[in-house]
Amino acid sequence: MRVTTSIARYRAGVLSLALAIACAVMLISAGAAWAAPAGEEDVQPLTTPELIDQAHASGQITAEQRLLYLAYAVYAPDRLPAALEGNAPWFGTDVVAELQATAAAIEANQGELSAAGTNEFLGLLRSDAATVCDQEDGANSLNSANFHLNYNSIGGGLSPQIYADSLEQAYGVEVTSYGWAEPPLCQAGVGACSSTNPWNRYPVQVADLGGSLYGYVTSPGGDYAGFMGDNPNTETTETAAFASCMVLNDDYSGFPGGSQFALDVTTAHEFSHSIQFGYGDPSPQEAGMWYESMAAYIEDDVLDDADDNYQYLWPAFDVCLEEHAAYPDVYGYWPIFRYAAEQNGGTNVADGGEDIFQAFWTNVGQGQRGLAAFDNALATKGANLNDTFHDFAIATAFLQSCPNGSPYCYEESAGYEAAAGMPDVHGAIASIGGSQAGSVPDHYAINWIELPTSGTYAIALTAAGPLRVSIVAESGNSLNVTQLTSAAGQNSATLPAYTPPNGATRVLAVITNQRMTSENPSSCSSTSYTLATEAPSALAVQTDGPTGVALDPGESKVYGFTVQNVGADNAEFALSVTSSQGWANSDNVPAKISLAAGATRTVNIRVTIPQSATAGTVEATKLTATSTEDESVTSSHTIQTRVGQAEGAFLPIIIRGREQTAPNCTPDPAGETSNVNDSIRICFGQAVTGSVSRENDPADVYRIRFEENVSVSITLSGNGGDADLYLFTPGTTDIFEDGYAASSDSVSNNELIQGTPLESGDWFVVVYSYEGTTNYQLQVNLATARAPHADPALSGPPGRRWLPTAPENDSANPAKAGTSPFRQLDK
């Protein structure tokens, strides 16, 4: 490319600046060496992008110069100032994505670079000599079964065939064995593809990337990578899939582990990016952590003994999950994916834990945001994000080896500890009577607080928002876990008397913040808390019990309540039972029980649903234990039982073969209300997010216009607690009456109502909290003829779903009198 005088001067200015930076870096390096003469092993390794970003953050270079130096690092490493060359290897997919986005903005006349900077920048990224990918073509090519390899020369003692074999190894695990979708190949006229891939193989270019860049995947790049929309290799229809290409370094001899090791790690890592591009990620794009930490985990699935991802341990656990954007944390959260895989089918095996990640990228390709996509992917294995993340926090704090600490363990925990040590805790209470204040961000972050390992003490939590806390004691190869809060999280909770097990060497309060206000948050807010210990009371009692279930009319269940003397003295307690509907049988409950200090007694209470019970009715059964010595010492626990509809009585069905048209609609501004008169208008296809809490915000009410005989589908998903979905007819004034249609899954927040209204008007959709706090997403769509669980968001264990019709004459609720407004049809 001909260099004009202005560009030559621009480059001269860049080089002058490079000399200034070099001097500054030399001074910093000299100071660091003087302060820490222990040797090079004590110097924190930094990548080239880190050094460039540090120079920008300190004001040594401008934003424009930062982009140019990043472009040099990828496309012209010999022109990068030595002072900005890092001493740690790095992957380039995220950097190249930023550079390509900048180039696209410039070409759309939206760039912010100077004229000279623009010419220099585009000269690096847009070369007519680059057709295979975005580096200039080499003189040689090699085809393997699934890859087209282009290169000039290959160093490091390797050959083109070895490169091809390494790529096929990654393909064999990720596509052939695991069944992940093969990356699509460009077809002329499809999406933005102007040319058809002539090799019918995935394009890979081998180029001089300098001494520290492993490689990268990009789209666009060359003539055969670009936007396609749908990936023909999946069973679903995507809207943002890309055909991509890969660039590998032509010499890995200076990389950790040697040439072959570095090559294999790179192909495993980067080919997972090729697959991610093929599923697509509709705007807004997911956080980089999902891409890079998951790719770092996949290295382990392709190369179980490589352990190259150990270099990224440990990330900052007190930062919310999606805010790990910088190196090394953007790669370093891979243990959450390793843990999820180990606990849900295992690693390095088809149809095991890898199913989670296949489901995750399928969900993302269908437009689900990161946190919801991961939660729904876990649901395919009967798990969920809240429990998985909290259990992961316990496992990571102690690094127990499996199977001893199961499920709070890792297969390779000894390797993690040897490579990076134990993760740092966030505070400590050294003795009974002490306390620790802290804060933990929402959207999945962790705090660990050390507690005394001996003695008996009370533990109290006070927090500005709901937190989930477990008290975990380590004794040898076992962990003893005691819940301080409910699984849904609480603002305050007390454990009246806690005694670490004999031989406990470590006790931690494991605190997670699973509050979620967005499935793809732009930022996270912290919840402050205080954890305090004190001497236990002489008299104290605690009651507990299982989670309530949904029962059909005529069914019964025996609930085992527990009463524990958590005081320091032996004591007697009076027991009493209340039943909101009179359906609980307390005949076998003793009037009084005596318990030694620390002892527990189980009290069984049977709840029977009468045949005449109405669907949706809640029976609240409460057991209260009160000290006979001091009536102020008391504790109660309530279990709620919901009445379902007898199975087989109703079906969620839709009218088939009818053209469906949504009415014109303008939604109200976002908000929440539990009042029918102030209900928020929503429209078909609109994704609505909100939060309901059993304690202080039990219901959110929305209104939507339904037309007669137009079939509808209403879906609810969410995290935390247990929320249900109700539908009410036009004219409803009281949402706390029974709804016409309801969906209640006793094991998740995934709810579905399908049906065909026979009455036009404003219907009311209600999200109701049955237990705890739920952050939810609600959507109403025109129904299509498919199975209720076909949507990935509705995956997981099936619960009870019903679409009831009203009785012919319901005098208790005038709004329901007469014929049901829902049509009951055959399949």
N, C-alpha and C positions, 0 to 999 in steps of 0.2 A: 504494500500500500504506500502511495506517495505521501510523504510527510510534509505538510505545508509549513511555512515559517511560523505561523501562530501556534501550530501544534508542537513544533520543535521547541519554541520558547516555553510552551506549557510543560513539556517534558523536562526541560531544563529546570523550571521552577520546582517540579516534583522531585527531581534529583537533589536540588539544593536543600529542599525540606528534608529529604531522606538523610542527608549528612547531618543536619541539625538533630534529627531524631536519634541518629546513631550515636552522636555525642552524648545526648541526654541518657540514652539507654546504657552507654558505657559507664557514665557516672553512677547511674543507679546500680548497675551490676557491680562496680567497684565497691560502692558502699555496702551492698549486700554481702560481698565476699569478706569485707573487713569485719562486718558485724557477725558473720556466721562462718568461721574458718573451718567448720567441721568437714567440709568437702562437698562435692557436687551432689552426692546422694541426698543432701538436705535441701537442695534447691527445688522448689515446686515446679514441675514441668508445665510449660505453657504451650499451647498450640499457636500457629500463625494467626488464625482469626482472633484469638484472645489478645495477642500482642497488638494487633491492629485496633481492636475495640478499646483496649486500654489507652492507646495513644489518642484515640478520638475522645474518650471520656475525660482525659486530662487536658484536652484543649490543644494538644500538639498538632493534630491534623483536623481538617474540616470534614463534614459529612461527605462532600464530594470526593475528597482525597481518600477517605476510608473506602468508598466503593471502588475506586481505581486500584487501591492496594489489594483489596480482596480479589478483584479481577486479575491482577498480576499473579497473585498466589495460585490461581487456578489455570489461567491461560498463558501466562508468560512468567513462570517462576524464576527465570534467570534475571528478570528485570526488577524483582522485589528486593528492596534494601535488606542487607544481611541483618540489620538490627531488628527487623520485623519478622525474621524467620524463627518460628518456634522450635522448641526442642522436644515436642511431643507429637506423635502421629495423629492424624485427624481424617474424618470422613467429610466429604464435601457436598452431599446432597442438599442440605439446608442452606449452605452458603450459595450454591449455584441457583437454587430456587429464588433467593433474594436478588441475585444478579439478573436472572432472566426476567423477573417481575419488573425490575428497574428498566431493562431494555424495552420491554413491552410498553411501559409507561412513556418512555421517550418516543417510541414509534407512534404512539397515539397522541403525541403532542402534549403530554402531561408530565414530562420529565422536568426535573429541577436542576439539572447539571448545566454548566456553562457551555457555550458553543464548542470551545476547544475540548472541554471534558467530555462532551457528548461524542465528538468524533473519535477521541481516544478510546472511550468506553465501548462504543459500538464496533470499532475496529478490532477489539479483542474478542467480542462475543459473536460477531456476525461475519464469518469468513466464507467466501464462495468456494473455498477449497475444502470446506467441511460438509460432507454429505452423509457419512455413516452416523456421526453424532456431531457434537459441537466443537470438536478439535479437528484440525486439518487432517485429511485422510492420509493413511500410510500407503506404502507401495505394495504391501502384501495382504493376502486374505486367506482365511481358513474357515470352512464350514464344518460344524459338528451337527449332531442330530437336531439340536434346537437353537443353535447360536451361529451367527455370522461374525467372525472375528477379523478385525482389520488392524494392521500394525506395520511399523517400519522395522524395528528390531526389538528384541526382548533380552534383558539382562538378568542379573541375579542368579545365573545358572539354570534358569528355567527355559522352556520352549513354548512355542505357540500351542502345541498339543497339550502340554501340561495346563496352560490357561484354559483351553477348551474343556479338559477333563474336570477342572475345578468348577467351572460353570455348570457342567452337567451334573456334578455332585449336588450342588445346591438345588438345581431343577429336580433331581431325582427325589430329594426329601420333600421340598416345599410343594411341588406340583404333582409328581407321580405318586408319591406315598401319601401325602396329606390331602391331596385333592384341592389345593388352593387354586384359584382361577389363574390360568395362564395369561400372562400379559398380552393384550391385544396388539396386532400388527396393523400398521397404517394401510388403508385401502383408499385409493383415489376417489375423492368426492364424498367421503364419509367424514363428517365433522369438518375440521380444519385441514385434514390430510389432502395434499395436492398430488401426491404420488403414491403408488402402491409399492409396498416393501418388496423388492425384487428377489430377495433370497428366501422369503417365507420362513424366516428365522429371526430371532431377537437380535438386534444390532448391538455389537460391543466393539468399542474402539480402545486400543492400547496406545497410550501416549506418554510423553515425558511430562509428569506432573510434579517434578521436584523430589526432594528427599523425605517429605513427610505426609503428603496427601495420598491416602489409600486409593480413593476413587470416588465416583458419584454416579447418580442416575439423574437424568434431566428430561424435560419435555417443555418447550420444543428443543430440538437439537438436530442438526443436519436436515436431510430431506425426508426422513421417514419417522419422525416423532412429532406428535401434536395432539390436539383435542379430538376425541372421537365421539363423546357423548355416551354411547352404550358400549359395553364390552360384550362381544358375541360369545365369549367363553364362559359366561356365568348363566345361571338359571333365572336371574332377576334382570330387570331393566334399569340400567344406570343412566344418569344424566350428565355426569362429569368425569367419565373415564378418559384416560390419556394413553396413547401409545408413546412409549418412552425409549430411550437408549441409555447405554451404560458406558462409562469411561473408566479404564483400569490403568494403574501406573505401570510403566514398562520395566521398572527395576525396583524390586522389594528387598534388595540385599541389605539395606541399612535399617530395615524395620524390625521391631521387637519380634523375637521368635524365629527370624530367618525368612527367606524368600517364600518357601512353600507354605509355611504357617500363615504369613501375612496375606498371601494370595487367597488361601482358603477362607480365612476370616472375612476378607473383603467381598468375595463372591457371595458368601452366605448372607452377609449384612446387606449388600447393595441389591441383590436379587429380590430380597424381601421388599425393598423400595419399589422395584419394578412391578411387583405384584400389587403393592399399595396404590401406585399410579393407575393400575388397571381397574381397580374397584372405583376409584374416583372419590372426591370429597367436595360435595356441593358447598358453595359459599354460605356462611363463613367457614374458612378452613380450620380444621382442628389444630390444637396446640402442638408444637413440635415434639413435645414429650411423647405423644402417642406414636409418632413416626420413629423417632430415634431410639427411645428406650425399648420399644417393641422390637426394632431391628437388632438392637444389642442383645435382647433375649434370644431372638431367633438364631443368632450365632451359636448359642448353646445347644439348640435343637438339632442343627445340622452337624455341629462339631462338639459333641458332649464333653470331650476332654480338653478342648482348647482353652477355655476359661479366660479368654482374652478380655471379656467384659468385666473381669474383676478390677481392672484398672480404674473403673468409674465409681467404685464404692468409696464412701457412702454419700448419697444425696442429702440435701437439707430437708429433714423430715418435718420441720416446723414451717414449711412453705406449702401452700395448697398444691394439689396434684398437678394442675395444668399450668402453674407459674414457673415450672422448671424449664427455662428457655435458654440458659447459657450453658456452655461447656464447663464442667463435665456432667452437670446435673441433667441436662436434656437427654443424655444417654444413661444417667445413673439410676433412674427409677425402674430399671429392668427387673429388680427382685420382686416387685408386685406381680409382674406377669409370670415369673418363674414360680412364685408361690401359688398363684391361681392355677397354673397348669399342674403342679405337683399334687394339689389337693382335689383336682377335678379330672381324674383320668390318667395323670402321669405325663412325663416328658419323654421325648424321643420315641414316640409311638403314635401311629395313625389312629384317629378317632379317640385320642386321649385329650389331654389339656389343650392340644393345638386347635381343637374345635372352637375353643373360645375366641381365638384370634381370627380364625376364618369367619366366625359369626360377627366379630367386631367390625371387620372391614366391609363385610356385606351390609351391616347396619349403617355404617358411615356412608357407603355408596348410595344407600337409600335415603340419605338426608338426615339421619339421626346424629345428634351432637355427641361429643366424645363421652361424657359421663353417662348419659343415657344409653349410648351404644354399648359401652362396657358392661353396664348393669344388665342390659337385655341379653348380651352375649353370655354372661355368667348364668343367667336364668335358663339357658339351654342345658345347663348341667345341674339345675336345681339349686343354684347358689344365687347370691345377690351381692351387690357392691358394698353395702353397709357392713354386713357380717364378714365378708372376705377381707375388707380393709382393716377392720378391727382385729381380726385374727392374725392378719399379716403384721400388724403393729406389735402384737404379742410375740409372734415368732421371731421378728427381726430384733426385738429388744434382748432376747435371750440366746438366740442362735443355737437352739437345741438340735441335735441330730435326729433324723427320722430312723426308726419309728418311735424312739423313746418318748419324745415330746409331742407326738401326734395329737391334734392337728397343728400344733404350734411348733413347727419344725421345718428344716430344709434338708434335702439330701446331701448338699455340699456345704453345710454350715461351717465345718472345720476349715475348708478352703477359704471361705469368706473372711473368717476371723484371722487366719494366717496372713491374708493379703492386705486387709484393711483394719484389723482390730475390731473391737466392739463399737457399735454406734454410740455417740455421746448422748448422755441424758440431759434433760433441760432444767433440772433442779433437784434438790435433795432436802429431806426433813431428817435431821440427824438423830433427834430424840423425841420422845413422847411429849406433847405440849407445843411442838413447833408447827410451823405452817409454811406454805410456799405459794406465792402469787405468781401468775403467769398469764399467758394468752396463747391461743391457738387459732389459726385461720380456719374459716369454713371451707367447704368444697374439698374435704379430705386432707387433713394434716394431722400431725401427731405431736404429743408431748409425752415424755417419760419422766416421772418424778420418783426418786428413791425414797423409801420409807424404812423405819426401824425394822430390824430382822428378829427382834425378840420382844417379849412382853405382850400384854393385852392392851389395846387402845381403841378408842373410837375414831372414826374417820368421817369428816364432813366436807362436802363440796358445796360451794356457792359460786354460781356463774351467771354471767350476763345473758347467756343463751344456752340452749340444750347441748350438753356434751355427753359423750358415752365414756364411761370409766370402768375399768376392771382393776382389781387388786390382784397381782400375780406374784406368787412366791416360788422361788427356785430351790429345790432340795435335790442335789445330785443330778440325776438324769430326768427328773420329773418336774412338772409345773403344776401348781395348785392355783386355780383361777376362781376368784370370788367377784361377783358382779356388785359394783357400788351403785350403778344406775341401771335403768332398763335399757334394752337394746335400742330403743328409739332415742335415747338421750334425755337428760333432765337438767333443769336449771339448778336444782339443789337435791342433795341426797345425803343420807347419813347411814353409816354402818355403826351401830351402837357399840359393838365390841368385836374387834378383830384380833385373832391370835395367830401369828405366823406358825406354820407347821414346824415340828421338831427338825432341827438340822437345816433350817432355811439359811441360805448364804446370801440371798438377794431378794428383796421385795420391791416391786415397782407399782406405782399407779400408772396404768396405761390409758392415756386420754386421747380420744379421737373426736374430731369435729366433722360430722357427716351432714351438717346442715347444707342444703343445696338450694340456692335461689335461682340458679341458671344451669342449664345443661352444658353450656359453653361459656363460662364466666369470663368477662374482660378483666376483672380484678376480684380480689378476695378480701373479706373483712374479718378481723380477728375478734374472738370472744374471750373476754378476760375472765379469770377465775381465781379462787383461793381454795387451796386444799389444806385442811387443818387436822391435826391429831390432838387428842386429849385423853386423859384417864377415863376409863369406862364408868358408867353409872352402876351402882349396886343392883338396882332393879331396872331391867330393860327387856322388851319383848319385840319380836319382829315376826310378821306374818308374810306369807308368800303363796304363790300358787301358779298353775299353768295358764297359758293363754286360752281364752275362750274359743269356742268353735261355733259353727253354724249347724243347727240340727233341724231336720224336717219334722212336721207334726207327727206325733206318735213315737219319736225317737227319744232316747234318754242317754245320759252320760254321767259317770261318777268322776268328780273332780277331787284330786288330792291336795287340799290346802296344807301348808306347813306352818307350825308354830315353833319358834325357837326362842329359848331363854338366852338372850345376848347380854345379860347383866352379869355382874361378878358374883352374885349370891344365888343359892337355890331359891326357887320361888314357886308359888301357886298362882294359876291364872284362871279366871272365869271366861267361858266361851259363850258367844251368842251368835245367832245366824239371822240375817234378814234376807227376804226374797221379794224383789219388786213386783213380780207377777204371781207369787205364791206357788211357784213350780218347784221349789227346792225342798227336799225332804231332809230335815235335820234330826230325825228320830235317833240316829246313831251317834250324834255329836254329844260328848259328855259335857255336863255343866261346868266341871272344873278339871284341870289337869295340873299335876306337879312335875316340874322339870328341874333337873340339876343345871348348874351354870354351864352354858354351852350346848345343852341337850336340845334335840329337835323331836317333835311329835307330828305325825301326819294325821289329818282329820279328813275323812271322806264324806262328801256331800253329793247326793244324786239329784240331778236336774232332769225332769221329764217334761217334754213339750206336749201339751194336749192336742188332740186331733183338730180341735176348733181354732187353734192359734192362727193368727194372721201373719203372712210372710212379712218379714222386716221387723217384727216386734222384738224387743230386747229384754231379756231377763237378767237382772243384776243380782248376783248372789254374793253377799258380803259376810265374811267371818271376822269377828272381833274378839281379840284376846285382851283381857284387862287384869292387872295385878290385883289380887284380893287384899294385898297389904296397902297399896297406894293406887287409887283409881285414876290418878293422872298418868300412870304408866300404862299405856294402851297402844294397840296397833290393829289396823284393819286391812284386809285385802279383799278386793272385789273382782269377781270373774263374770264377764258378760257373755251370754249365750244368745245368738241371733236365731230367729226362726227363718228357715229357708222355705222353699216350695218343694213339695214332693217331686222327686225326680221323675221325668217322663211326662209330667203334666203339661209342660209348655216347651216350645222350641223357639230359639232365636232365628226367625226366618224372614226372607225378603221376597218381594214379587220379582219373578224372573222374566227376562225378555222385554221389559218395559223401558222406553227411553227415559232417562232420569235427567232432570234439569233443576239446578239449584235456583232459588229465587234471588232477585237482586237484593243486596244487603250492604249496609255500611256499619261496621262494628263500632261500639262505644270505645272510648279510651280505656286502656288497661286499668283494672282495679279489682277489688274484692268486696263482696257484701253478702250477708246472710239474710237479707230482707228481700222478699219477692218484689215489693214495690220499687226497689232501687236496683233490681237485677241488671247485670251487665249484658248488653246485647253482643252476641258473637255470630259469626257467619260460617258457612260451609267451607272446609279446608283450612280454617284459621287454627293455628296451634296456640293454645292458651296455657300459660303457666301460672301457678299460684301455690299457696301453702294453707293447709288446714291443721288445726291442733285440737285434740279432744278437750284439753283443759280450758283454752281461752278463745278459740276460733273454730268451732266445730264444723261449719258448713260454708261453702261458697255457692252462690246462686247465679246462674246464667240463663238468658232467654234467647231463643232462636226460632225463626219462622220456619215451620214445616208446612208443606202443601199436602193435601189429601192424596193418598195412594202413591206418594213418592218415598221409596224405601230409604231408610237412613241407617247409619252405623256410627255409634258413639264409642270412643275408646278413651281409656284412662290408663296412665302409667305413672310411676313415681318412685321415690326413695324415702325410706323411713316410715315408721308407724304402720297403720293399716287403714286405708281409705276405701270407701265404697262409692258406687255410682247409682244415682236415682234419676228417673225421668217423671215429670209431672205434666198433666194436661193443661190446656188453656183454661184460664179462670181459677187456677189454684191460688189460694191465699195463705195456706199454712204448709210449709215444707216439712214440718215435723209430723204430719200425717203420713200414712203409707203411700209410697209412690206407685204409679201404674206399672212402671218397669224398674227393675233393680238388678244390679250385678254385684255379687259379693264373693270374692275369692279369699278364703280364710288364710292363705299362705303368701299372698302378694298383693300389690296394688294394681296389678294388671286386670282391668275390668273391661267388659264389652257388653253393649246393648245393641241389638239389631232388630229392626222391625219396620212395619209399614203403617203410618198413622192414617186413620180414616177421617180425621178432622183437621182442617186447615186452621192455622193460628199460631200464636206465640206459645211454644212449649217451654218448660223450665227444666234445665239440666242442673243437678245438684251434686257436688262433690262433698261427701260427708266423712268426717273422721271418726272411725270406730275406736281407734287406739293410737296414742302417741301423736307425733307430728309428721306429716307427710308433705314433701315438696313434689308437686304433680305436674303432669302435662295432660291437657284435655283437647280432644279434637273431634269434630262432627263432620262426617263425609257422606256423600251419596253412597248407598250400599251397592256392593257388587256381589255377584254370585260366587262366593268362595267360602272356604271353611273359616270358622271364627278364629282359629289359631294360625292362619296363614301369615298374618303380619308378624314380623320379628319382634315388634314391641309387645306382642301378646303371648310370647313364648313362655315356657315354664310349666310347672305342675298345674294341671287343670283344677279349678275350684268349682263352686256352684254358680251357675249362671241361669237366670230365668227371665222370662218375658211374660208376666202374668196378665190375664185379662180380668177386668173388674166384674164383680157379681152383677146380675141383672138389676138389682135394687140395693144400693148401699146407702142406707139412711144415715149411717154414722158420718158420712162425708158427702154432702150434697154435690160437690164438684165431680163425684164419681158415679152418681146415680145414672142408671140407664145402661145403654149398650157400651161395651168397651170401645175406646177409640183406636185400639190396635186390632189389626186383622190377623186371625189365626189361620195359617195356610199349611198345606202339605209341603214337604220338601220338593 
